[in-house]
Amino acid sequence: MAARQPFADADTADEAVRATCDDATTCKRFATSKGYWKDSSLQYFVRNVGERKAPEINRGYYARVQGVNLLLDAFLKKTQGHCQVINLGAGLDTTFWRLQEENLLPRKLFEVDFPTVVARKIHHIKTKPPLSKPIIDVHSTDSLLLESHVLDSDRFCIIGADLRDVPGLDEKLRRFQLDPELPTLLLSECVLVYMTPSQSSSLVHWAAQTFHTAMFINYEQVNMSDRFGQVMIENLQRRRCALAGVELCQSLDSQKERFLRAGWDQANALDMMAVYSVLPQDDVARIERLEFLDEKELLQQLLQHYCICWATKDRLNLGETRRRLHVSGGGAARRCWTSSGRPPSLTSRVGSASLGLSQLAF
Ligand SMILES: C[S@@+](CC[C@H](N)C(=O)[O-])C[C@H]1O[C@@H](n2cnc3c(N)ncnc32)[C@H](O)[C@@H]1O
């Protein structure tokens, strides 16, 4: 494992972490411009399509966005929208606008990021009606708060906070009507890896303690101790960006352990190669026709170095209906669950061709 580089000061390190938000957004912008998936609001955050990205990168982002969305949408449907979503380190994420368009909004969607990132996002919203109108359309009271570092409306809230300060985060979320009694989905997409293991564990522990029925979806690096992983680390270090939490990105097991140790009841993880193979294959075939891919091996390596890990706590037994349906359904569905009602190993779950990622949610 490459030695971690000491940084001149914490601000420089944080600035490099904040800059990763633009990388994610420009890559998503390019991929959507090529037709990998639709995102009608991203253009208002990044006008220019920007430099060409390699097809492997575009397919990687496709798998990331589709994989996370499948789990997120499954949770929203399971709870019929009687839930809240907290996007931790949301950057310029556009999920609110997608869910509003698709009539899938939760009771409230919270986003958290560093105050400077939040201020940029709110500025875009304030100055671009296609971003502000959908927020106003689903807001019914007269208390819409739109300040430089905070947006609070009935269904959407953006908060500036440091995720490493868990009491501060908790206080801010509660101030804007976070409801610990509601089923809650927490999402972190390439975020926990920038925090030390003890900082991310505190955050994940707080979530497990605060919500009785919840799912945490974490997308980030995995298998980082091999040569390919080391090159990824070195590339980021060259940009003065440290992966402070890389220790927990060694394997799917280390990713799951983080959640199980912090009080989550169940944890599952798939590398993105596996996710790619359980995405709807007609759409995968469509995107594979978009651009010629020379280097299949590079795509495989890339996908093997990212994963989705999702942990659940299910006091309300949201998964129970599905479990009963599957057990009584017979056939392929029966094979998905053991007689104890517990999920079988991940490999057998992935092995079932009839099983989509959305069915794995609880
Ligand atoms: C790679 S970007 C991903 C953004 C977004 N989740 C996405 O996938 O498009 C990581 C984001 O996490 C945020 N972040 C990282 N550490 C954070 C912290 N301690 N507090 C608040 N935000 C943080 C960064 O500012 C950045 O916006």
The ligand as a Tripos MOL2 file, in Angstrom:
@<TRIPOS>MOLECULE
LIG
   27    29     1     0     0
SMALL
NO_CHARGES

@<TRIPOS>ATOM
      1 C1        -16.6170   12.6650   -5.2570 C.3       1 LIG1
      2 S1        -17.6840   13.9210   -4.7130 S.3       1 LIG1
      3 C2        -19.2380   13.1060   -4.9550 C.3       1 LIG1
      4 C3        -20.4050   14.0240   -5.0310 C.3       1 LIG1
      5 C4        -21.7400   13.3170   -5.2230 C.3       1 LIG1
      6 N1        -21.9780   12.3870   -4.1310 N.3       1 LIG1
      7 C5        -21.7700   12.6000   -6.5450 C.2       1 LIG1
      8 O1        -21.6080   11.3860   -6.5640 O.co2     1 LIG1
      9 O2        -21.9610   13.2580   -7.5780 O.co2     1 LIG1
     10 C6        -17.4880   13.8910   -2.9290 C.3       1 LIG1
     11 C7        -18.3290   14.9250   -2.2290 C.3       1 LIG1
     12 O3        -18.2700   14.6650   -0.8260 O.3       1 LIG1
     13 C8        -18.1270   15.8970   -0.1580 C.3       1 LIG1
     14 N2        -17.4860   15.6500    1.1500 N.ar      1 LIG1
     15 C9        -16.3940   14.9020    1.3870 C.ar      1 LIG1
     16 N3        -16.0570   14.9520    2.6900 N.ar      1 LIG1
     17 C10       -16.9850   15.7320    3.2990 C.ar      1 LIG1
     18 C11       -17.1820   16.1840    4.6340 C.ar      1 LIG1
     19 N4        -16.3450   15.8390    5.6120 N.pl3     1 LIG1
     20 N5        -18.2270   16.9910    4.9060 N.ar      1 LIG1
     21 C12       -19.0780   17.3630    3.9040 C.ar      1 LIG1
     22 N6        -18.9380   16.9730    2.6200 N.ar      1 LIG1
     23 C13       -17.9100   16.1730    2.3090 C.ar      1 LIG1
     24 C14       -17.2570   16.7210   -1.0920 C.3       1 LIG1
     25 O4        -17.3170   18.1020   -0.8330 O.3       1 LIG1
     26 C15       -17.8250   16.3410   -2.4520 C.3       1 LIG1
     27 O5        -18.8750   17.1670   -2.8510 O.3       1 LIG1
@<TRIPOS>BOND
     1     1     2 1
     2     2     3 1
     3     2    10 1
     4     3     4 1
     5     4     5 1
     6     5     6 1
     7     5     7 1
     8     7     8 2
     9     7     9 1
    10    10    11 1
    11    11    12 1
    12    11    26 1
    13    12    13 1
    14    13    14 1
    15    13    24 1
    16    14    15 ar
    17    14    23 ar
    18    15    16 ar
    19    16    17 ar
    20    17    18 ar
    21    17    23 ar
    22    18    19 1
    23    18    20 ar
    24    20    21 ar
    25    21    22 ar
    26    22    23 ar
    27    24    25 1
    28    24    26 1
    29    26    27 1
@<TRIPOS>SUBSTRUCTURE
     1 LIG1         1 GROUP 0 **** ****
